[in-house]
Amino acid sequence: MGILLVEDEPNVVSVIKRGLADFGFEVSVAANGATGLQMALDNDFDLVILDVMLPVMDGIQVCKLIRQQKQNIPIIMLTALDSTENIVSGLDSGADDYLVKPFKIAELAARLRTLLRRKGGDGLPKTSIYAIGNVELDAESKIAYRDKEPLKLTATEFRLLEYFIKNQKKVLSRIQILESVWDIDFNMGTNVVDVYVNYLRKKLEKNATPKLIHTVFGMGYMMKEGDPDENTK
């Protein structure tokens, strides 16, 4: 997803860009309100993250002007000002959500996904059936099959398989998997992802069927058919 971040504090920019990259977001940056407004109007970003206190033009003005020309783009405002008056002012200017600094990147990422889902179902898959190799998954009935035979998966194993199969051929970090399959407040220090990937592998690769979940050294996991690349196994 293409995100526009309008923020003038370099440290905040660095933290947000690095953190959201782990969740699969591609972030472009504008360091002042005027530049942010121009970038928002000239490009097709999926979402705008907009600080309130900005040089040249403040975030409230930028938000109002974006809304005049782009009604549907989701906008989330960031600010250190948490009074009710400031929150109402931000939302009244056209923002969809409001997050007070300091905040956790996992919370920001969760808010972004919620806004993107709310944006409309046009970007969502039209089918509930997903497949890779000899594995098929029905997201509505919550049943997965290997060679047309139902797989006996726990609820967590099913969520993990569903996340992998919907994001096949993408490198998924452990943080992304934790945040998407488990609760965002789950203890990040555990090896729960590795444990459940091993559980799932055993069920998918039974009877010497082709390997589908590959470890990408230093990065995470990828679901794909065929032989792994040099940096995977």
C-alpha positions in Angstrom: 0.0 0.0 0.0 1.3 3.5 -0.9 1.2 5.8 2.1 1.9 9.6 2.2 3.4 10.7 5.5 3.3 14.5 6.0 5.6 15.1 9.0 8.4 17.5 9.7 10.2 15.8 12.6 13.0 13.6 11.1 13.1 11.3 14.1 9.4 10.6 13.9 9.6 10.1 10.1 12.4 7.6 10.5 10.5 5.6 13.2 7.3 5.5 11.2 8.9 4.7 7.8 11.0 1.9 9.3 8.1 0.5 11.4 5.5 0.6 8.7 7.9 -1.1 6.2 7.8 -4.1 8.5 4.1 -4.3 8.1 4.3 -4.1 4.3 3.6 -0.4 3.7 5.5 1.8 1.3 5.9 5.3 2.7 6.6 8.5 0.8 7.4 11.6 2.9 6.6 15.4 2.7 8.3 17.6 5.2 5.8 20.5 5.2 2.1 21.1 4.6 2.4 22.7 1.2 4.5 19.9 -0.2 2.2 17.3 1.4 -0.8 18.9 -0.2 0.7 18.9 -3.6 1.9 15.3 -3.4 -1.5 14.2 -2.2 -3.3 15.9 -5.1 -0.8 14.9 -7.7 -0.5 11.2 -6.8 -2.8 8.2 -6.1 -1.8 7.3 -2.5 -3.9 4.8 -0.7 -3.9 6.8 2.5 -2.4 10.0 4.1 -0.9 10.2 7.5 -0.9 13.9 8.4 0.7 15.7 11.3 -1.2 18.7 12.7 1.7 21.0 13.5 3.5 21.6 10.2 5.6 24.3 8.6 4.2 26.5 5.8 0.7 25.1 6.1 -0.8 23.3 9.1 -2.4 19.9 8.9 -5.9 21.1 9.5 -5.7 23.3 6.4 -4.0 20.5 4.4 -6.7 18.1 5.4 -9.5 20.5 4.3 -8.0 21.2 0.9 -7.3 17.5 0.2 -11.0 16.7 1.1 -12.2 19.4 -1.4 -10.7 17.4 -4.3 -10.4 13.8 -3.0 -13.4 12.7 -1.0 -12.5 9.0 -0.5 -8.8 9.0 0.4 -8.5 7.9 4.1 -6.6 10.4 6.3 -5.3 9.8 9.8 -4.0 12.8 11.8 -1.1 12.7 14.2 -0.6 15.2 17.0 0.8 15.8 20.4 -2.3 17.7 21.3 -4.8 15.4 22.9 -7.5 17.8 24.1 -11.1 17.2 23.0 -11.1 20.5 21.1 -8.1 19.5 19.0 -9.5 16.1 18.3 -12.8 17.5 17.2 -11.1 20.1 15.0 -9.0 17.4 13.3 -12.0 15.2 12.6 -14.2 18.2 11.5 -11.5 19.1 8.9 -12.1 15.8 7.2 -9.8 13.3 8.9 -11.1 9.8 9.3 -9.0 9.0 12.5 -6.8 10.7 15.0 -3.8 9.3 16.9 -2.0 11.1 19.7 1.8 11.0 20.0 3.5 9.0 21.3 2.0 5.9 19.9 3.0 2.3 19.1 3.7 1.4 15.4 1.6 -1.7 15.7 -1.4 0.5 16.7 -0.8 2.9 13.8 -0.5 -0.1 11.4 -3.8 -1.5 12.7 -5.5 1.8 12.3 -4.2 2.1 8.7 -5.6 -1.3 7.8 -9.0 -0.5 9.4 -9.2 2.7 7.3 -8.1 0.9 4.1 -10.8 -1.8 4.6 -13.4 0.9 5.3 -12.3 2.7 2.1 -14.3 0.1 0.1 -14.3 -3.5 -0.9 -13.2 -2.8 -4.4 -9.6 -3.8 -3.5 -10.6 -7.0 -1.7 -10.6 -10.4 -3.4 -14.0 -11.3 -4.9 -13.6 -15.0 -4.0 -13.2 -16.8 -0.8 -11.3 -19.7 -2.4 -7.5 -19.5 -2.4 -5.0 -22.1 -3.7 -1.3 -22.9 -4.1 0.1 -26.2 -5.3 -2.0 -29.0 -3.9 -3.4 -26.9 -1.1 -6.8 -25.1 -1.3 -8.4 -22.9 1.4 -12.0 -21.7 1.7 -12.0 -18.5 3.8 -15.8 -18.6 4.4 -16.2 -22.2 5.4 -12.9 -22.1 7.3 -11.8 -25.4 5.7 -8.4 -26.2 4.0 -7.7 -29.1 1.8 -4.5 -30.9 0.6 -5.0 -33.1 -2.5 -8.8 -32.5 -2.0 -8.7 -34.1 1.5 -9.6 -31.8 4.4 -6.7 -30.8 6.7 -7.1 -31.1 10.4 -6.0 -27.6 11.5 -6.4 -25.7 14.8 -8.0 -22.2 14.5 -4.5 -20.6 14.8 -3.0 -22.9 12.2 -5.9 -22.0 9.8 -5.4 -18.3 10.4 -1.7 -18.7 9.7 -2.3 -20.7 6.5 -4.9 -18.1 5.4 -2.4 -15.3 5.9 0.3 -17.1 4.0 -1.9 -18.1 1.1 -3.4 -14.7 0.7 0.2 -13.2 0.6 2.0 -15.9 -1.4 5.2 -14.9 -3.0 5.7 -12.1 -0.5 8.4 -12.2 2.2 6.5 -11.9 5.6 8.4 -10.8 8.7 7.7 -12.4 12.0 6.3 -9.1 13.3 3.9 -8.9 10.4 2.7 -12.5 11.0 2.4 -11.9 14.8 0.3 -8.8 14.2 -1.9 -10.3 11.6 -2.5 -13.8 13.0 -2.3 -13.1 16.7 -3.4 -10.0 18.7 -1.3 -6.9 18.1 -0.4 -6.8 21.8 0.9 -10.4 21.8 4.3 -10.8 23.4 6.8 -10.0 20.6 9.6 -11.8 22.4 8.2 -15.3 21.9 9.1 -17.8 19.1 5.4 -18.6 18.6 5.6 -17.8 14.9 8.4 -20.3 14.3 6.6 -23.0 16.4 3.4 -22.6 14.5 5.1 -22.5 11.1 6.7 -25.8 12.0 3.2 -27.2 13.0 1.7 -26.1 9.7 4.6 -27.3 7.6 4.2 -30.8 9.0 0.6 -30.9 8.0 1.1 -29.4 4.5 4.2 -31.4 3.6 3.0 -34.8 4.8 3.8 -37.7 2.5 6.7 -35.8 0.8 4.4 -33.3 -0.9 6.2 -30.2 -2.4 7.5 -27.7 0.2 5.4 -24.5 0.2 6.5 -22.5 3.2 10.1 -21.3 2.8 12.4 -19.6 5.4 13.9 -16.4 4.2 17.1 -16.0 6.2 17.1 -12.9 8.4 13.7 -11.7 7.1 10.9 -14.2 7.8 8.9 -16.6 5.7 7.5 -16.9 2.2 4.8 -19.2 0.7 5.6 -20.1 -2.9 5.7 -23.1 -5.2 8.9 -24.4 -6.7 12.5 -24.4 -5.5 13.5 -21.8 -3.0 15.9 -19.0 -3.9 19.5 -19.0 -2.6 18.6 -17.0 0.5 15.7 -19.3 1.4 15.3 -22.8 2.5 
